[in-house]
Amino acid sequence: MTISSEQNRNAQYPDGLRFGRIPITAVSPVVEDGRFPAKGIPGSDIAVGATVFREGHDQLGVSAVLRDPQGDVVQTVRMTPVGSGLDRWAGTLTPQTRGLHTFTIEGWSDLFGTWEHDATIKIAAGVDVELMLAEGAALFTRAADDRSATDADLFRRTAEALADTTRSVDERLAAGLSPEIHDAIARRPIRSLVTPSPAYPIDVERELAGRAAWYEFFPRSEGATYDPESAEWTSGTFREATKRLDAVAAMHFDVVYLPPIHPIGRAHRKGPNNTLTAGPGDPGSPWAIGSEAGGHDAIHPELGTFDDFDAFVARARELDLEIALDLALQASPDHPWVQSHPEWFTTRVDGSIAYAENPPKKYQDIYPINFDNDPAGLSKEVLRIVLMWIDHGVKIFRVDNPHTKPVQFWEWLIAEVNREHPDVIFLAEAFTRPPMMHALGRAGFQQSYSYFTWRNTKIELEEYFSEISHVSPSYFRPNFFVNTPDILTEYLQYGGPAGFKIRAVLASMASPLWGVYSGYELFEHVARPGAEEYIDNEKFEFRPRDYAAAEAEGRSLAPFITRLNAIRRAHPALGDLENLSIHGSTDPATLVFAKHKETAEGKDTIIVVVNVDPHSTRESTVSLDLALLGIDAADLDENGTFLVDDLITGHTFSWGEHNYVRLDAHVEPAHILSIRRQR
């Protein structure tokens, strides 16, 4: 409550002044002074902070206030000071509904806190005893006028007790500091000089924007067959690919991502392993979009019809899967755009159209798009294409190389799409410099590929996990793909099955978003010589796989991946990005991190200990910051320990602040531990 009049609320400061009655600075999360909204999803904890201070010695209170899209207050939390002498305050807001929310920080004079502080010190010293008791009585009398009947009665009785000279001084002071009073004050502080910060936006998007497990596969490989007599392949179809969806759903994935499904050009078609000459039966790269059969608004004839695609999407929906479609704004030389809109490409001085290059890689079969000649026409066409696929049930787009197109275009496109279709999600496949990756997040991309793929050592992972969870989460949601058709890291090439397990644990436990390209569960690890990509790459040829046989013979990681995704679904702590904390270990290859979340059902805490060396057994002493794990006296036994359950092996351990760990990479390279709260 506010004990003073509404005039004390400094909603408008005097002309020319930038400080309110109580200064509030350095508010977070604020993206470029509020020009862009911070990101949130329903139920996610959003860390808020501000530097708040005041003159003199009176006690200060700070609150964070969350308002829904209608402007109604839906949450108010009391913030707490962090650090010593820094005037920095922190709290957590948890939006529950979607839409563009706002939050403000309120600094205020804490009248009860000031009286409690002064009265406790002075009465103990025998200074101004009656004056302090009288001031307390006056405080509660005034505050009772703006309270519910229950609290008003409590405050009046407290005021009477403070003024009752027939009681001892200790009894009178105790009445003003009773547990009931503290509970009432905690629910609703007695405030004055309330000073709000400006309102800052938080865009709360649907859950799959920030929590999802992705699985990528090529529909043309599903059911593809080879005739050794004719040496010809027959492409898989959407009807065959539909059969794969049940296995993907059984592994508890949420999103099935398809590379481009459009007609593929013939001109400069690439052959196996990116060779420049394709045979008559080579299918070409799906990213070389466009032929006489159509462009981005068409389906490759060998995959089937739109009816087949619609049936594929419908079956996915029955399995609680969503389909993500590749949006690659580029064209083969055979794309209809090349003839109808040559201005959408870059023409060299010799009259030829420039093909795509990413040195040392060359893509002679692909023409990149140029937005400079006809931005309005090209933008209109891309919007038409996206809306067409939305009409066919696609709500997620994985955008190929968005950093090679203007950021301004993406801001416009995503805003246009989300205005009418707020469920649509865009993933940025932008492996580039941080400013561009972060700008794409600000522009509206709900999630992005990340540098996780190349962070392997303990130190690298600690630094990167800290960055993505505490520095950039308000504008950059990282999707931790463990591999892609383009990326087969040296770690996976030489790490053996243990390396695949380690990377899966790290990705699935550290980020609420992670992804797997098919073949990962089969430990595919052979690279094209001299390259960081697969030999016999599926981008250029059919790659049918016998997943069932591999699993039956114990050659599949699918059961382990299934377990990881089940753990993610069962533990709300793993659904947040900002709650990751790094903990210590004495071994340079043993990484320790944790995630903690408090819900209405109780505390959920996951501790992950990973041996990041896939070739050896590592021993370490793990040191935990118990406060970051939400552990209090009620969680500890008489020895100062608590129970943890290993969610991978089923073993239970008694742990404390310091713990011995031995992890054999060839047996189980990681502990995923859940703190058992019930004794």
Secondary structure by P-SEA (a helix, b strand, c coil): cccccccccccccccccccccccccccccccccccbbbbbcccbbbbbbbbcccccccbbbbbbbbbcccccccbbbbbbbcccccccccbbbbbccccbbbbbbbbbccaaaaaaaaaaaaaaaccaaaaaaaaaaaaaaaaaaaccaaaaaaaaaaaaaaacccccaaaaaaaaacaaaaaaaaaccccccbbbccbbbbbbcccccccbbbbbbbcccccccccccccbbbbbcaaaaaaaaaaaaaacccbbbbcccccccccccccccccccccccccccccccccccccccccccccccaaaaaaaaaaaaaacbbbbbbbccccccccccccccccccccccccccccccccccccccbbbbbccccaaaaaaaaaaaaaaaaaaccccccccccccccaaaaaaaaaaaaaccccbbbbbcccccaaaaaaaaaacccbbbccccccccaaaaaaaaaaaccccccccccccccccccccccccccccaaaaaaaaaaaaccccbbbbccccccccccccccccccccccccbbbbbaaaaaaaacccaaaaaaaaaaaaaacccccccccbbbbbbccccbbbbbbbbbccccbbbbbbbbcccccbbbbbbbbbccccccccccccccccbbbbbcccccbbbbbcccbbbbbcccccccccccccccc
